[in-house]
């Protein structure tokens, strides 16, 4: 009898212990469910808070940049269709030195540029094509060509009226004068630049100015030929917030034997390759009618490849 009682009591204790275990497990499960539900519900508004915080950071950063640019000589970075000359100068310099340019961002941009004009015969044709294609370009003008006659003066006014940018390509474009004995003369070069500036102010108004410079034959050529002289000239340019712009693409309309429009297009496409940022050198001076003829196809090719067109200021 005593054995039966002991057995029953042991069995009762075991059942009671099992019920406690089960209850404990149920409680643990309920607690875990409650915690999970709390995390789910509390996490729903979190993305909104993150977005709001990000917007505040962006707003502060934008305000800071805007405030900084108010006193800056270069408030052009946010202008639509316009690139800061300082950015293009740095990009090209780093690329030419074999470095990865800091401006690489996956966006395809092309800067069409024309040297040595304006001319009565070619520049208007190029302007007509650019207008028809709704594309803007940067024209590196020669001072003596600008003031050649009333027609060239009016063409220069048209450049600005139609939204193009003007760069300074010296007044004389005379190699023997600008680079005596194949050296860089800072005083001569700066005087020639300022002479063109005065011509442009007389035609376009005293408020006109340009920060964009292009060396006849290119900065890279004279950097190689006379590095000491170029160092002095670079400091003079920097003191006046000028930025020299070379190029990294050209259809070779001024190199080698004369080419027809079809040959220029082929050379341009070959030279263009897969560049992300392309500064294209062409010419709008006298005798460059084939360049004008090649322009529609060149522009259509760039549009098809997804490039955005920008001017340099």
N, C-alpha and C positions, 0 to 999 in steps of 0.2 A: 504494500500500500504506500509505504514511504517512498519507494522507488518511483511509483507512478506519479506521486505528488512532485517529487524532485524533477522528474522529466517534464511535467506540465509547466512547472515554474521556469525551467530553463528555456522551454519553447516560448513561453510568454515574453521572457526577457529578450530573446532573439528577435521575435516579431516587433517588439517595442523599439529595439535598436534599429531594425530595418526601416521602421516607419520614420524614425528620427533622421536616418540617412536620406531617405527619400524626400522628406520634407526639406532637409538641408540642400539637397540637389535642386529641388524645385525653387527654393528661395534664391540660390545662386543663379539659376537660369533667369528668374524674373529680374534680378539685379542687373545681369548682363544685358537683357533685353531693354531695360530702362536706360542703361548707359548708352547703348547703341542708338536708341530712339532720340536720346538727348543730343548725341553727336550729330545725327542726321538733321534734326530740326535746327540746331544751333549753327550748323555749317551753311544753311541755305542763304542767309543774308551775307555771308562772308565775301563772295565774289563781288557783290555790290560795293562793300567797303573797300575791297582791293582796287576796284575800278575808280572809286571816288578818290582814293589816295593817289593812284597813278595820275588821275586828272589834275589833282592839286600840284603834284610834282611837275607835270608837263606845263601847267599854267605858270608856276614859279619860274621854271627854266626859260619858258618863252618870254615872260616879262623881263627876266634878267638879260636875255639876249637883246630884246628890244631896247631896253634901257642902255645897254652897252653900245648899241649901234647908233644911238642918237648923237653921241659925240664922236663917232667913228667916221673916217673918210670913205668907208666902204659899206654902206647900208644896202648892198645889192643882193645878198645871199638869198633872200626870200622873194625877190622879184621874179614873176613868172616869165620864163623864156629868156632870162638873163643870168649869166654866170659871172661871178666875181673874178676879175683878172688875176688877183692874188692866188686864187685856187688853181686856175689853169696854169699859171706860171709854175707853181710848186709841183703840180701833177706831172707836167712835161719834164721838169728838171729831174725829178726822182726817176721817171721812166727812162730818160736818156742816160742816167747814171747806172742803170741796170737794177734799180731797186723797185720793190712793189709800191706803186703810188698809194698814198694814204686815202685818196679819193675814190678808190674802187668800192663800189656799193651795189653792183649788179644792174645798175640803170644805164641803158645805152643812150649816149648823148653825142651829137655831132655839132661841131662849130665850123660852119662854112666861112672861109675867109678869102678875101681878094686883095692882091697887092698891086701897087704901082699906078693905080688910077687916080682920079677919074679920067676916062677918055670919052670923047664925043661919039666914037663909033661902037664901042663894046659895052661900056658900063650901062647905058640905057637898055640894051638888049637883055643883059643879065637882070637888071631891075624888073623888067617886064615879066621875065620868067619867074623870078622870086615872088612877085606879086600874084601871078596866076596860081602858083603852087602854095601860096600863103606861108612862105618860109622867110625867116629873117637871117641876115648874115652880118659879118663884121668886115668893113672895108678899111684896109690900111692905106691911107691916102698919102700921096707925095705933094708937099706944099706947092711946088712950082706947077704941078699939073692942076691943082685945085684952082689957082688964080690965073690959069692960062688965058681964059676968055670968059665971057658972060655965060656961055653954055655950060662950061665945066663948073662954074660957080653955082648955077642953078641945079646941076646934077647933084652937087654936094648938098644943097638944101633938100633935094628930093630924098637923099639917103636918110636924113633925119625924119623928114615928114612921113616916110613909109615905114618907120620903126626899126631901121637898121642901126648898127653901132659903127662908130668911126674910131679908127686907131691911127696913130702917128707913125709914118714910115719915113721920116726925115723930110727936109725941104728939098735938098738937091738930089738925093739918091746917087751921088757921085762918089764912087769907091776911092778914087785917088785923092779926093778932098777929105772925105770922112775918115779914111784909113791910110794916112800918108806912110809910104814905105811899108805897107802891109802891117801897120801897127794901129792900135786903138788910141785915138786922141780924145780924151774926155771933154775938154773944153770945146773943141770943134763940134763934136757930136751933140753935146747938150745945146749949143747955140743953134744948131740946125733944127733940133727938136723944137726949141722955143720959137724959132722963126715960123715953123708950120703952125704952132699953136696960135700965134698972132694972126696968121692968115685965116685960120678957122674962126677965130673970134670976130674978125672983121666981117666975115660972110654970114656966120650963124648967130652972132650976138655975143656980147662980152661975158655972158653967163656960161657959155659953152666951155667945156673942158673934157679932156680924155685922159685916162690913166694908163692907156694901153699903147705899148710901143712894140714895133717890130724892126729889127735890124736888117738893113739890106744885106743879103747873103746869110742872115740868121745869126743869132747870138752864139749858137754852138760852134759856128765856123771861127768866129773871132775869139771865142774862149779858148779854142785849140791853138790858134795862131799867135795870140798875144795874151796869155793868162794874167800877166801883171797889169797890163793896160786895162783889161776888162775888169779886174778887181776894183780899180779906181773908178771906172765908169759905173759899175754896178752900185757902188756906194753913193754916187751922185744921183743915180736914178732912184734909189731907195729913199734918199733924203727928200725927194719931191713926190713920193708915193707913186712912182711910175712902175709898171710891171711889163717886162719884156715877154712876148709870146712868140715862141717858135711854132713848130708843127710836127705832126707824126704821120701824116698821110698826104700824098700829093699825086695827081695824075701825070705829073711831069710835063706840064704845058710850057715850061721854060727851061727844061733840061733836055740835052741831046738834040736829035734831029726833030724838026717840026712834025707834029702829029695831027691827024684828022680827028674828028669827033669820036669815031668808033674806036680808034686806038687809045684816045684819052680815057674813054669809059672802061676799056679793058684794063688799062694800067691802074686806074683808080680802084676798081674792084679787087685787083691783085694786091695792091698796096694797102687797101682797107683791111683785108683779112677779117679777123674777129675782134677787132679793137672795141673796148667798152666805151672809152672816151676818145673821140677822134677830132683833132684839129686839122682841117683840110686846107692846104695851101693851093690857091689858084690865082690867076691874074686877069685883070680887066683892063689892061692897057691896050694901046694900039697893036693890031696884028693878032689879037687873041680871039678872033671870031669863032674859031673852032671850039674854044672853051665854052663860049655862050651856047653853041649848038649842042654840046655834050651835057649841059646843065639839066634839061628836063629828065633825061634818062638817069643821071646820077641821083637826082632828088627822088625819083620814083623808086630806085633801088634802095636808098636809105629808108624811105617810108616803109617799103615792103619788109625790110629787116627789123623794123620796130624802133628806129632811132627817133629821139626827141631832138628838135633843132633849137639851139640857143645862140644868142649873141654873147660877146665878151665885153664887159665894161669895168 
